[in-house]
């Protein structure tokens, strides 16, 4: 995979103490979770909890934007 310029896995805007919110259901977690999915849509990172990711796995694998789910 290719990262956007200035983008990295260690983004200074998201630290371990920042709450992460599921873009679909609003569930919250402290920092990125290993079971959550991260999607980049319109140059923005969107996180999806494991439940929402599991329910929409085919759409995610088909690379559909979450607005199509």
Biopython code that builds the backbone (N, CA, C, O; Angstrom):
import numpy as np
from Bio.PDB.StructureBuilder import StructureBuilder

atoms = [
    (1, "UNK", "N", (0.831, -1.163, 0.000)),
    (1, "UNK", "CA", (0.000, 0.000, 0.000)),
    (1, "UNK", "C", (0.887, 1.242, 0.000)),
    (1, "UNK", "O", (2.019, 1.207, 0.482)),
    (2, "UNK", "N", (0.379, 2.299, -0.526)),
    (2, "UNK", "CA", (1.109, 3.551, -0.586)),
    (2, "UNK", "C", (0.464, 4.560, 0.345)),
    (2, "UNK", "O", (-0.761, 4.674, 0.393)),
    (3, "UNK", "N", (1.281, 5.289, 1.080)),
    (3, "UNK", "CA", (0.771, 6.313, 1.982)),
    (3, "UNK", "C", (0.770, 7.652, 1.285)),
    (3, "UNK", "O", (1.582, 7.902, 0.393)),
    (4, "UNK", "N", (-0.143, 8.510, 1.693)),
    (4, "UNK", "CA", (-0.171, 9.862, 1.178)),
    (4, "UNK", "C", (1.014, 10.643, 1.734)),
    (4, "UNK", "O", (1.489, 10.326, 2.824)),
    (5, "UNK", "N", (1.514, 11.668, 1.012)),
    (5, "UNK", "CA", (2.622, 12.452, 1.538)),
    (5, "UNK", "C", (2.267, 13.026, 2.905)),
    (5, "UNK", "O", (1.179, 13.564, 3.108)),
    (6, "UNK", "N", (3.210, 12.899, 3.839)),
    (6, "UNK", "CA", (2.987, 13.422, 5.179)),
    (6, "UNK", "C", (2.121, 12.524, 6.043)),
    (6, "UNK", "O", (1.830, 12.871, 7.188)),
    (7, "UNK", "N", (1.700, 11.373, 5.522)),
    (7, "UNK", "CA", (0.845, 10.461, 6.270)),
    (7, "UNK", "C", (1.698, 9.311, 6.782)),
    (7, "UNK", "O", (2.566, 8.813, 6.066)),
    (8, "UNK", "N", (1.457, 8.893, 8.002)),
    (8, "UNK", "CA", (2.180, 7.755, 8.539)),
    (8, "UNK", "C", (1.315, 7.054, 9.560)),
    (8, "UNK", "O", (0.265, 7.558, 9.960)),
    (9, "UNK", "N", (1.768, 5.886, 9.978)),
    (9, "UNK", "CA", (1.044, 5.149, 11.004)),
    (9, "UNK", "C", (1.172, 5.829, 12.364)),
    (9, "UNK", "O", (0.416, 5.527, 13.288)),
    (10, "UNK", "N", (2.117, 6.737, 12.483)),
    (10, "UNK", "CA", (2.342, 7.449, 13.736)),
    (10, "UNK", "C", (1.917, 8.895, 13.571)),
    (10, "UNK", "O", (2.690, 9.811, 13.850)),
    (11, "UNK", "N", (0.704, 9.100, 13.124)),
    (11, "UNK", "CA", (0.162, 10.431, 12.901)),
    (11, "UNK", "C", (0.107, 11.186, 14.218)),
    (11, "UNK", "O", (-0.437, 10.680, 15.200)),
    (12, "UNK", "N", (0.662, 12.387, 14.250)),
    (12, "UNK", "CA", (0.723, 13.159, 15.488)),
    (12, "UNK", "C", (-0.658, 13.636, 15.926)),
    (12, "UNK", "O", (-0.828, 14.016, 17.085)),
    (13, "UNK", "N", (-1.643, 13.627, 15.042)),
    (13, "UNK", "CA", (-2.986, 14.074, 15.403)),
    (13, "UNK", "C", (-3.745, 13.025, 16.186)),
    (13, "UNK", "O", (-4.695, 13.361, 16.892)),
    (14, "UNK", "N", (-3.356, 11.759, 16.083)),
    (14, "UNK", "CA", (-4.038, 10.690, 16.810)),
    (14, "UNK", "C", (-3.035, 10.042, 17.743)),
    (14, "UNK", "O", (-2.147, 9.316, 17.296)),
    (15, "UNK", "N", (-3.169, 10.296, 19.024)),
    (15, "UNK", "CA", (-2.279, 9.694, 19.999)),
    (15, "UNK", "C", (-3.021, 8.603, 20.743)),
    (15, "UNK", "O", (-4.233, 8.448, 20.597)),
    (16, "UNK", "N", (-2.288, 7.854, 21.535)),
    (16, "UNK", "CA", (-2.890, 6.751, 22.270)),
    (16, "UNK", "C", (-3.979, 7.226, 23.226)),
    (16, "UNK", "O", (-4.897, 6.464, 23.528)),
    (17, "UNK", "N", (-3.903, 8.471, 23.712)),
    (17, "UNK", "CA", (-4.880, 8.939, 24.683)),
    (17, "UNK", "C", (-6.111, 9.582, 24.031)),
    (17, "UNK", "O", (-7.109, 9.824, 24.710)),
    (18, "UNK", "N", (-6.051, 9.856, 22.737)),
    (18, "UNK", "CA", (-7.194, 10.452, 22.051)),
    (18, "UNK", "C", (-8.282, 9.401, 21.854)),
    (18, "UNK", "O", (-7.985, 8.279, 21.442)),
    (19, "UNK", "N", (-9.532, 9.745, 22.140)),
    (19, "UNK", "CA", (-10.609, 8.780, 21.879)),
    (19, "UNK", "C", (-10.826, 8.628, 20.377)),
    (19, "UNK", "O", (-10.776, 9.600, 19.623)),
    (20, "UNK", "N", (-11.064, 7.401, 19.966)),
    (20, "UNK", "CA", (-11.366, 7.097, 18.573)),
    (20, "UNK", "C", (-12.843, 6.754, 18.516)),
    (20, "UNK", "O", (-13.336, 5.990, 19.346)),
    (21, "UNK", "N", (-13.559, 7.313, 17.539)),
    (21, "UNK", "CA", (-15.001, 7.122, 17.429)),
    (21, "UNK", "C", (-15.322, 6.382, 16.132)),
    (21, "UNK", "O", (-14.807, 6.730, 15.069)),
    (22, "UNK", "N", (-16.166, 5.371, 16.222)),
    (22, "UNK", "CA", (-16.606, 4.644, 15.035)),
    (22, "UNK", "C", (-17.423, 5.588, 14.160)),
    (22, "UNK", "O", (-18.364, 6.224, 14.635)),
    (23, "UNK", "N", (-17.066, 5.676, 12.900)),
    (23, "UNK", "CA", (-17.743, 6.581, 11.975)),
    (23, "UNK", "C", (-19.153, 6.098, 11.633)),
    (23, "UNK", "O", (-19.941, 6.852, 11.062)),
    (24, "UNK", "N", (-19.474, 4.874, 11.968)),
    (24, "UNK", "CA", (-20.795, 4.330, 11.636)),
    (24, "UNK", "C", (-21.761, 4.357, 12.830)),
    (24, "UNK", "O", (-22.872, 4.875, 12.713)),
    (25, "UNK", "N", (-21.347, 3.806, 13.967)),
    (25, "UNK", "CA", (-22.271, 3.694, 15.101)),
    (25, "UNK", "C", (-21.957, 4.627, 16.260)),
    (25, "UNK", "O", (-22.782, 4.791, 17.159)),
    (26, "UNK", "N", (-20.781, 5.238, 16.254)),
    (26, "UNK", "CA", (-20.428, 6.179, 17.310)),
    (26, "UNK", "C", (-19.774, 5.552, 18.524)),
    (26, "UNK", "O", (-19.547, 6.245, 19.516)),
    (27, "UNK", "N", (-19.462, 4.257, 18.482)),
    (27, "UNK", "CA", (-18.771, 3.612, 19.602)),
    (27, "UNK", "C", (-17.429, 4.294, 19.810)),
    (27, "UNK", "O", (-16.808, 4.756, 18.853)),
    (28, "UNK", "N", (-16.978, 4.359, 21.067)),
    (28, "UNK", "CA", (-15.726, 5.037, 21.374)),
    (28, "UNK", "C", (-14.722, 4.073, 21.988)),
    (28, "UNK", "O", (-15.092, 3.112, 22.661)),
    (29, "UNK", "N", (-13.438, 4.349, 21.744)),
    (29, "UNK", "CA", (-12.347, 3.581, 22.337)),
    (29, "UNK", "C", (-11.189, 4.534, 22.594)),
    (29, "UNK", "O", (-11.067, 5.568, 21.937)),
    (30, "UNK", "N", (-10.348, 4.180, 23.546)),
    (30, "UNK", "CA", (-9.171, 4.995, 23.819)),
    (30, "UNK", "C", (-8.063, 4.582, 22.851)),
    (30, "UNK", "O", (-7.462, 3.521, 23.015)),
    (31, "UNK", "N", (-7.794, 5.403, 21.858)),
    (31, "UNK", "CA", (-6.753, 5.127, 20.863)),
    (31, "UNK", "C", (-7.199, 4.081, 19.867)),
    (31, "UNK", "O", (-8.195, 3.394, 20.091)),
    (32, "UNK", "N", (-6.469, 3.952, 18.760)),
    (32, "UNK", "CA", (-6.801, 2.952, 17.734)),
    (32, "UNK", "C", (-6.763, 1.534, 18.313)),
    (32, "UNK", "O", (-5.847, 1.191, 19.061)),
    (33, "UNK", "N", (-7.737, 0.732, 17.971)),
    (33, "UNK", "CA", (-7.853, -0.641, 18.455)),
    (33, "UNK", "C", (-7.416, -1.619, 17.376)),
    (33, "UNK", "O", (-7.673, -1.374, 16.197)),
    (34, "UNK", "N", (-6.764, -2.720, 17.738)),
    (34, "UNK", "CA", (-6.293, -3.674, 16.725)),
    (34, "UNK", "C", (-7.408, -4.371, 15.962)),
    (34, "UNK", "O", (-7.179, -4.856, 14.853)),
    (35, "UNK", "N", (-8.616, -4.435, 16.529)),
    (35, "UNK", "CA", (-9.717, -5.113, 15.842)),
    (35, "UNK", "C", (-10.575, -4.158, 15.026)),
    (35, "UNK", "O", (-11.480, -4.602, 14.319)),
    (36, "UNK", "N", (-10.314, -2.869, 15.105)),
    (36, "UNK", "CA", (-11.064, -1.875, 14.342)),
    (36, "UNK", "C", (-10.457, -1.727, 12.960)),
    (36, "UNK", "O", (-9.277, -2.018, 12.762)),
    (37, "UNK", "N", (-11.259, -1.273, 11.998)),
    (37, "UNK", "CA", (-10.778, -1.022, 10.640)),
    (37, "UNK", "C", (-10.596, 0.474, 10.456)),
    (37, "UNK", "O", (-11.352, 1.285, 10.992)),
    (38, "UNK", "N", (-9.578, 0.817, 9.687)),
    (38, "UNK", "CA", (-9.314, 2.221, 9.370)),
    (38, "UNK", "C", (-9.432, 2.381, 7.864)),
    (38, "UNK", "O", (-8.830, 1.620, 7.107)),
    (39, "UNK", "N", (-10.190, 3.349, 7.436)),
    (39, "UNK", "CA", (-10.397, 3.617, 6.021)),
    (39, "UNK", "C", (-10.047, 5.071, 5.745)),
    (39, "UNK", "O", (-10.335, 5.951, 6.556)),
    (40, "UNK", "N", (-9.428, 5.320, 4.602)),
    (40, "UNK", "CA", (-9.148, 6.694, 4.187)),
    (40, "UNK", "C", (-10.121, 7.029, 3.068)),
    (40, "UNK", "O", (-10.052, 6.466, 1.976)),
    (41, "UNK", "N", (-11.030, 7.955, 3.359)),
    (41, "UNK", "CA", (-12.039, 8.381, 2.397)),
    (41, "UNK", "C", (-11.979, 9.894, 2.268)),
    (41, "UNK", "O", (-12.050, 10.616, 3.262)),
    (42, "UNK", "N", (-11.848, 10.364, 1.045)),
    (42, "UNK", "CA", (-11.734, 11.803, 0.798)),
    (42, "UNK", "C", (-10.621, 12.421, 1.636)),
    (42, "UNK", "O", (-10.784, 13.497, 2.210)),
    (43, "UNK", "N", (-9.486, 11.723, 1.697)),
    (43, "UNK", "CA", (-8.283, 12.165, 2.410)),
    (43, "UNK", "C", (-8.481, 12.308, 3.913)),
    (43, "UNK", "O", (-7.736, 13.044, 4.559)),
    (44, "UNK", "N", (-9.472, 11.619, 4.488)),
    (44, "UNK", "CA", (-9.718, 11.633, 5.931)),
    (44, "UNK", "C", (-9.737, 10.205, 6.447)),
    (44, "UNK", "O", (-10.303, 9.313, 5.816)),
    (45, "UNK", "N", (-9.118, 9.998, 7.590)),
    (45, "UNK", "CA", (-9.165, 8.680, 8.222)),
    (45, "UNK", "C", (-10.500, 8.498, 8.918)),
    (45, "UNK", "O", (-10.964, 9.378, 9.644)),
    (46, "UNK", "N", (-11.111, 7.347, 8.688)),
    (46, "UNK", "CA", (-12.366, 7.007, 9.357)),
    (46, "UNK", "C", (-12.168, 5.638, 9.988)),
    (46, "UNK", "O", (-11.708, 4.703, 9.333)),
    (47, "UNK", "N", (-12.516, 5.527, 11.251)),
    (47, "UNK", "CA", (-12.381, 4.273, 11.978)),
    (47, "UNK", "C", (-13.746, 3.615, 12.120)),
    (47, "UNK", "O", (-14.764, 4.287, 12.291)),
    (48, "UNK", "N", (-13.747, 2.265, 12.046)),
    (48, "UNK", "CA", (-14.970, 1.492, 12.184)),
    (48, "UNK", "C", (-14.728, 0.390, 13.213)),
    (48, "UNK", "O", (-13.752, -0.356, 13.125)),
    (49, "UNK", "N", (-15.638, 0.302, 14.196)),
    (49, "UNK", "CA", (-15.496, -0.711, 15.242)),
    (49, "UNK", "C", (-15.577, -2.106, 14.627)),
    (49, "UNK", "O", (-16.003, -2.272, 13.485)),
    (50, "UNK", "N", (-15.161, -3.104, 15.403)),
    (50, "UNK", "CA", (-15.140, -4.464, 14.864)),
    (50, "UNK", "C", (-16.524, -4.960, 14.460)),
    (50, "UNK", "O", (-16.644, -5.724, 13.502)),
    (51, "UNK", "N", (-17.567, -4.546, 15.167)),
    (51, "UNK", "CA", (-18.928, -4.963, 14.818)),
    (51, "UNK", "C", (-19.359, -4.379, 13.476)),
    (51, "UNK", "O", (-19.849, -5.107, 12.613)),
    (52, "UNK", "N", (-19.182, -3.069, 13.292)),
    (52, "UNK", "CA", (-19.567, -2.428, 12.030)),
    (52, "UNK", "C", (-18.717, -2.939, 10.869)),
    (52, "UNK", "O", (-19.222, -3.141, 9.765)),
    (53, "UNK", "N", (-17.432, -3.145, 11.123)),
    (53, "UNK", "CA", (-16.556, -3.667, 10.075)),
    (53, "UNK", "C", (-16.995, -5.072, 9.662)),
    (53, "UNK", "O", (-17.034, -5.390, 8.474)),
    (54, "UNK", "N", (-17.323, -5.909, 10.643)),
    (54, "UNK", "CA", (-17.750, -7.279, 10.356)),
    (54, "UNK", "C", (-19.059, -7.297, 9.567)),
    (54, "UNK", "O", (-19.218, -8.094, 8.642)),
    (55, "UNK", "N", (-20.005, -6.409, 9.937)),
    (55, "UNK", "CA", (-21.297, -6.368, 9.256)),
    (55, "UNK", "C", (-21.189, -5.854, 7.815)),
    (55, "UNK", "O", (-22.066, -6.129, 6.996)),
    (56, "UNK", "N", (-20.134, -5.118, 7.506)),
    (56, "UNK", "CA", (-19.988, -4.512, 6.176)),
    (56, "UNK", "C", (-18.719, -4.970, 5.471)),
    (56, "UNK", "O", (-18.158, -4.240, 4.654)),
    (57, "UNK", "N", (-18.270, -6.174, 5.788)),
    (57, "UNK", "CA", (-17.014, -6.691, 5.261)),
    (57, "UNK", "C", (-16.957, -6.706, 3.731)),
    (57, "UNK", "O", (-15.941, -6.326, 3.150)),
    (58, "UNK", "N", (-18.018, -7.133, 3.086)),
    (58, "UNK", "CA", (-18.002, -7.189, 1.613)),
    (58, "UNK", "C", (-17.862, -5.808, 0.986)),
    (58, "UNK", "O", (-17.150, -5.648, -0.005)),
    (59, "UNK", "N", (-18.522, -4.826, 1.544)),
    (59, "UNK", "CA", (-18.406, -3.462, 1.028)),
    (59, "UNK", "C", (-17.000, -2.919, 1.256)),
    (59, "UNK", "O", (-16.460, -2.213, 0.405)),
    (60, "UNK", "N", (-16.408, -3.247, 2.403)),
    (60, "UNK", "CA", (-15.046, -2.803, 2.687)),
    (60, "UNK", "C", (-14.071, -3.443, 1.714)),
    (60, "UNK", "O", (-13.223, -2.755, 1.147)),
    (61, "UNK", "N", (-14.181, -4.753, 1.513)),
    (61, "UNK", "CA", (-13.294, -5.447, 0.589)),
    (61, "UNK", "C", (-13.490, -4.966, -0.851)),
    (61, "UNK", "O", (-12.550, -4.983, -1.645)),
    (62, "UNK", "N", (-14.704, -4.538, -1.185)),
    (62, "UNK", "CA", (-14.976, -4.001, -2.513)),
    (62, "UNK", "C", (-14.554, -2.551, -2.657)),
    (62, "UNK", "O", (-14.741, -1.941, -3.710)),
    (63, "UNK", "N", (-13.978, -1.996, -1.583)),
    (63, "UNK", "CA", (-13.474, -0.625, -1.545)),
    (63, "UNK", "C", (-14.553, 0.418, -1.818)),
    (63, "UNK", "O", (-14.287, 1.463, -2.412)),
    (64, "UNK", "N", (-15.782, 0.117, -1.371)),
    (64, "UNK", "CA", (-16.862, 1.097, -1.485)),
    (64, "UNK", "C", (-16.750, 2.087, -0.340)),
    (64, "UNK", "O", (-16.468, 1.692, 0.791)),
    (65, "UNK", "N", (-16.966, 3.361, -0.612)),
    (65, "UNK", "CA", (-17.003, 4.345, 0.452)),
    (65, "UNK", "C", (-18.119, 3.999, 1.413)),
    (65, "UNK", "O", (-19.123, 3.408, 1.015)),
    (66, "UNK", "N", (-17.953, 4.360, 2.671)),
    (66, "UNK", "CA", (-18.933, 3.994, 3.684)),
    (66, "UNK", "C", (-20.313, 4.615, 3.432)),
    (66, "UNK", "O", (-21.307, 4.137, 3.980)),
    (67, "UNK", "N", (-20.389, 5.665, 2.620)),
    (67, "UNK", "CA", (-21.693, 6.238, 2.309)),
    (67, "UNK", "C", (-22.552, 5.259, 1.495)),
    (67, "UNK", "O", (-23.774, 5.406, 1.455)),
    (68, "UNK", "N", (-21.935, 4.269, 0.849)),
    (68, "UNK", "CA", (-22.672, 3.273, 0.061)),
    (68, "UNK", "C", (-23.171, 2.120, 0.907)),
    (68, "UNK", "O", (-23.997, 1.337, 0.439)),
    (69, "UNK", "N", (-22.689, 1.986, 2.160)),
    (69, "UNK", "CA", (-23.100, 0.875, 2.993)),
    (69, "UNK", "C", (-24.498, 1.081, 3.392)),
    (69, "UNK", "O", (-25.064, 0.256, 4.109)),
]
sb = StructureBuilder()
sb.init_structure("model")
sb.init_model(0)
sb.init_chain("A")
sb.init_seg("    ")
for serial, (resi, resn, name, xyz) in enumerate(atoms, 1):
    if name == "N":
        sb.init_residue(resn, " ", resi, " ")
    sb.init_atom(name, np.array(xyz, "f"), 0.0, 1.0, " ", f" {name:<3s}", serial, name[0])
structure = sb.get_structure()
